[in-house]
Amino acid sequence: MSDRSGGRKDLEPQATGTAGPPKTPFRLSPVILWLGVVSMLTDVSSESVSAILPLYITGFLGLSVIAFGILDGINQGASAIVRIAAGYASDRIGRPKQVALAGYGLSMVARIGLLFASGFWALAAVVTADRIGKGIRTAPRDALIAVSAQPEYLARHFGVHRMLDNIGAAGGPLLAFFILMLMPNGYGTVFVFSLAFATIGVAVLALLVPNLKTRKPGGAAPDSKTGPVPGFRWRLLREPGLGRLLVAAGILGLLTVGDGFIYLVLQDRDSFAVQWFPLLYVGTNVVFLILAVPLGRLADRWGKARVFIAGHVALLACYLLAAAPVGGLGPTVACLVLLGVFYAATDGVLAALASQLAPPDKLATGLGAAQTVVALSRMAGSIGFGVLWFALGPAGAMVVVGSCLAAGVVASWVILRGVLRQRPAA
């Protein structure tokens, strides 16, 4: 149905600030709870490794910051290879759990490779396999969340999942911290614990998460009337609002520096002992898990696109503070808080916004498209920042990227203004 302003779709109905509070009380689906537990266990596994990877590569193995930039780029973007394909496969079979399980299983197998990888190419292969597993699982998992959530609380449900996810993301670096405190070179022990948590996460997904259908009656499920689900078409990206979201997310993703680089900048400035390095990840993820639900709730009421843009303003402040010549505990903690605000305002909110803008029969494909754009752009951004660091030094590289991000935030606001102006259908 059309509205009085020209029949535009309801792309961001909460953005106007005029809608009243939802009448249905919030109820958390058990499916989302179990998916949060799976993500929590998996993040203990993955983040315990991510927290030591910058030091393991540049310190223990003695590789250069450019080598780390390439590996961090792979870590950011290798999953993009399969995200749209995994989303499409999920939409086609209508059983996203099966696709997600394959992704979690591949990441678990990659943990075994970490026990034996000791050179650049071996590490690149292991990181690529792990990230491909992440790419396979993310869109189907988010599709399960979207179909299990109450529509009027969509961003809040994603926020609950991200909160549980980030309990694990904070626990993983803590685990690495305690292992390195007891064994200063105990990287292999970290890898063993990582494998154990990944295995438990796969078991919980396989045994406790129901194998839900994501295609609704009247959608594109295969039957005698509609036939099979149509293949992926690039015109999906021209859906009202979705294409603009992908452009904005790509611009901002290109200017998003990987966490490891930000922490290396802080460590280079303040020269604190390396065993404290994993605690930087803990600080960011604690802020993320505390704010994920409140910012999800804010996004449902104030507008998902607005919160998404505001999160990148927090990231810009983090860059500028990291580049400042003033060191010490206070500025470091402020950087971690700002980085946590950025993730809480963008991660689940982007998924909620993409799922709202994608056609119902292409839900996982639309989510996969958004995740692919972000992953590819962040991969390019990490590699580029490694080169900038080599050429300009850490502070100079931060200033350059921060200046570009300021322009990117303005450009993305202009791109998404059409989404912000949409009104609910009559």
Residue pairs with C-beta under 8 A, 6 or more apart in sequence:
1 425
1 426
2 8
2 425
2 426
3 423
3 424
3 425
3 426
4 426
5 423
8 240
8 422
8 423
9 240
9 241
9 422
9 425
10 422
10 423
10 424
10 425
11 240
11 241
11 356
11 357
11 419
11 422
12 241
12 303
12 304
12 305
12 353
12 356
12 419
12 420
12 422
13 19
13 422
13 423
13 424
14 299
14 300
14 301
14 302
14 303
14 304
15 302
15 303
15 304
15 305
15 306
15 419
15 420
15 421
15 422
16 303
16 423
17 301
17 302
17 303
19 424
21 301
22 150
22 152
22 153
24 150
24 152
26 150
26 153
26 156
27 150
28 157
28 160
29 148
29 149
29 157
31 144
31 145
31 148
31 209
31 210
31 212
32 145
32 148
32 149
32 157
32 160
32 161
33 160
33 164
34 204
34 205
34 208
34 209
35 141
35 144
35 145
35 161
35 205
35 209
36 160
36 161
36 163
36 164
36 165
37 164
37 204
37 208
38 104
38 201
38 204
38 205
38 209
39 141
39 161
39 164
39 165
39 168
39 201
40 164
40 165
40 167
40 168
40 171
40 201
41 168
41 197
41 198
41 200
41 201
41 204
42 104
42 107
42 168
42 197
42 198
42 201
43 165
43 166
43 167
43 168
43 169
43 171
43 172
44 168
44 169
44 171
44 172
44 175
44 194
44 197
45 107
45 108
45 111
45 168
45 172
45 193
45 194
45 195
45 196
45 197
45 198
45 201
46 107
46 130
46 134
46 172
46 194
46 198
47 168
47 169
47 170
47 171
47 172
47 173
47 281
47 285
48 172
48 173
48 175
48 176
48 190
48 193
48 194
48 197
48 278
49 111
49 114
49 172
49 176
49 190
49 191
49 194
50 75
50 172
50 173
50 259
50 260
50 281
51 172
51 173
51 176
51 177
51 277
51 278
51 280
51 281
51 282
52 176
52 180
52 187
52 190
52 277
52 278
53 71
53 75
53 260
54 68
54 72
54 260
54 261
54 263
54 264
54 277
55 274
55 277
56 187
57 63
57 67
57 68
57 71
57 123
58 64
58 65
58 67
58 68
58 264
59 274
60 185
60 187
61 118
61 119
61 120
63 120
64 390
65 264
65 386
65 389
65 390
66 386
66 387
66 390
67 120
68 260
68 261
68 264
68 386
69 261
69 382
69 383
69 384
69 385
69 386
69 387
69 389
70 124
70 383
70 386
71 120
71 123
71 124
71 127
72 258
72 260
72 261
72 382
72 383
72 386
73 258
73 378
73 379
73 380
73 381
73 382
73 383
73 386
74 124
74 127
74 128
74 131
74 379
75 127
75 131
75 258
75 382
76 258
76 375
76 378
76 379
76 381
76 382
77 131
77 375
77 376
77 377
77 378
77 379
77 380
77 382
78 127
78 128
78 131
78 132
78 135
78 375
78 379
79 131
79 132
79 133
79 134
79 135
79 136
79 138
79 371
79 375
80 135
80 371
80 372
80 373
80 375
80 376
80 379
81 132
81 135
82 132
82 135
82 136
83 135
83 136
83 138
83 139
83 368
83 369
83 371
83 372
83 375
84 139
84 232
84 365
84 368
84 369
84 372
85 368
86 99
86 103
86 135
86 136
86 137
86 138
86 139
86 140
86 364
86 368
87 139
87 140
87 143
87 364
87 365
87 366
87 367
87 368
87 369
88 231
88 232
88 364
88 365
88 368
89 99
89 140
90 96
90 99
90 100
90 139
90 140
90 143
90 214
90 364
90 365
91 143
91 214
91 215
91 220
91 229
91 361
91 362
91 363
91 364
91 365
92 228
92 229
93 99
94 213
94 214
94 215
94 221
94 229
95 211
95 212
95 213
95 214
96 139
96 140
96 141
96 143
96 144
96 212
96 214
96 364
97 140
97 144
97 205
97 209
97 210
97 211
97 212
98 211
99 136
99 137
99 140
100 136
100 137
100 140
100 141
100 144
100 205
101 137
101 202
101 205
101 206
102 136
102 137
103 132
103 133
103 134
103 135
103 136
103 137
103 138
103 140
104 133
104 137
104 198
104 201
104 202
104 205
105 133
105 202
106 129
106 130
106 132
106 133
106 136
107 129
107 130
107 133
107 134
107 137
107 198
108 133
108 195
108 198
108 199
108 201
108 202
109 129
109 133
110 126
110 127
110 129
110 130
110 133
111 130
111 191
111 194
111 195
111 198
112 195
113 122
113 125
113 126
113 129
114 126
114 191
114 194
114 195
115 188
115 191
115 192
115 195
116 122
117 123
117 125
117 126
135 371
135 372
135 375
138 367
138 368
138 371
139 364
139 365
139 367
139 368
139 371
140 364
142 158
142 351
142 355
142 364
142 367
143 214
143 355
143 363
143 364
143 367
144 209
144 212
144 214
145 157
145 158
145 161
145 351
146 154
146 214
146 351
146 352
146 355
146 363
146 367
147 212
147 214
147 216
147 363
148 157
148 212
149 157
149 158
150 157
152 300
153 300
154 300
154 352
154 355
154 356
155 296
155 297
155 299
155 300
155 304
155 307
155 348
155 349
155 352
155 353
156 293
156 296
156 297
156 300
157 296
158 296
158 348
158 349
158 351
158 352
159 292
159 293
159 294
159 295
159 296
159 297
159 344
159 348
160 292
160 293
160 296
161 348
162 288
162 289
162 292
162 296
162 344
162 347
162 348
163 289
163 290
163 292
163 293
164 289
165 289
166 285
166 286
166 288
166 289
166 292
166 343
167 289
169 281
169 285
169 288
169 289
170 281
170 282
170 285
170 286
170 288
170 289
172 194
172 197
172 281
173 278
173 279
173 280
173 281
173 282
173 285
174 278
174 279
174 282
175 190
175 193
176 190
176 278
177 275
177 276
177 278
177 279
177 282
179 186
179 189
179 190
179 193
180 186
180 190
180 274
180 275
180 278
181 275
183 189
184 275
213 221
214 363
214 364
215 221
215 229
215 361
216 360
219 360
219 361
220 226
220 229
220 230
220 361
220 362
221 229
222 228
222 229
229 361
232 365
236 242
236 358
236 359
236 362
236 365
236 366
236 369
237 243
237 246
237 369
239 357
239 358
239 359
239 366
240 357
241 357
241 418
241 419
241 422
242 354
242 357
242 358
242 366
242 369
242 370
244 415
244 416
244 418
244 419
245 305
245 350
245 353
245 354
245 357
245 370
245 416
245 419
246 369
246 370
246 373
247 415
248 411
248 412
248 415
248 416
249 350
249 370
249 373
249 374
249 377
250 373
250 374
250 376
250 377
251 377
251 408
251 411
251 412
251 415
252 312
252 377
252 405
252 408
252 409
252 412
253 373
253 374
253 375
253 376
253 377
253 378
253 381
254 377
254 378
254 380
254 381
254 408
255 381
255 401
255 404
255 405
255 408
256 315
256 377
256 378
256 381
256 405
257 319
257 381
257 382
257 385
257 398
257 401
258 378
258 381
258 382
258 385
259 280
259 281
259 284
259 339
261 382
261 385
261 386
261 389
262 318
262 319
262 322
262 335
262 339
263 277
263 280
263 281
264 394
265 322
265 323
265 394
265 395
265 398
266 280
266 322
266 332
266 335
267 274
267 277
267 280
268 394
269 322
269 327
269 394
269 395
270 327
270 328
270 332
280 332
280 336
283 333
283 336
283 337
283 340
284 336
284 339
284 340
284 343
285 340
286 340
287 336
287 337
287 339
287 340
287 341
287 344
288 340
288 343
288 344
288 347
290 340
290 344
291 340
291 341
291 344
291 345
292 344
292 347
292 348
294 344
295 307
295 311
295 341
295 344
295 345
295 349
296 348
296 349
296 352
298 307
299 306
299 307
299 308
299 345
299 349
299 352
299 353
303 420
304 349
304 352
304 353
304 356
305 353
305 416
305 419
305 420
306 420
307 345
307 349
308 345
308 346
308 349
308 350
308 353
308 416
309 409
309 412
309 413
309 416
310 345
311 341
311 342
311 343
311 344
311 345
311 346
311 349
312 342
312 346
312 405
312 408
312 409
312 412
313 409
314 338
314 339
314 341
314 342
314 345
315 338
315 339
315 342
315 405
316 402
316 405
316 406
316 409
317 338
318 335
318 338
318 339
318 342
319 398
319 399
319 401
319 402
319 405
320 398
320 399
320 402
321 331
321 334
321 335
321 338
322 335
322 398
323 394
323 395
323 396
323 398
323 399
323 402
324 331
325 395
350 370
350 374
351 367
351 370
351 371
354 366
354 367
354 369
354 370
355 363
355 366
355 367
357 366
357 419
358 365
358 366
358 367
358 369
359 366
381 401
385 397
385 401
388 396
388 397
388 400
388 401
389 397
391 397
392 400
